[in-house]
Amino acid sequence: MPDITRNDLTKVYGLSDVEIESLDKESQNILGKTIMMIDVALRDEDEDCSSRIETALNFIHMAMTLIEENLESMVNSKIPKEQLN
């Protein structure tokens, strides 16, 4: 995902401050839960080091995918349905 600034969100994607705040809060929640899952994965003594790292990287990938999907969903909701057809 390319770096997107607040200015991009308002000018390019047409999001309001409230929508940006909502995206930010949801992203923070996702990242907070991901950090906890990564911590558990890295401390799992039943797995070898390689498996722990692989699991942690999978959690990071899943988190970034969720954040991107939330942004896409928010942007898509701004497009009038007539333009989608």
ABEGO torsion letter per residue (X at the ends): XBBBBAAAAAAAAGBBAAAAAAAAAAAAAAAAAAAAAAAAAAABAABBAAAAAAAAAAAAAAAAAAAAAAAAAAAAAABBAAAAX
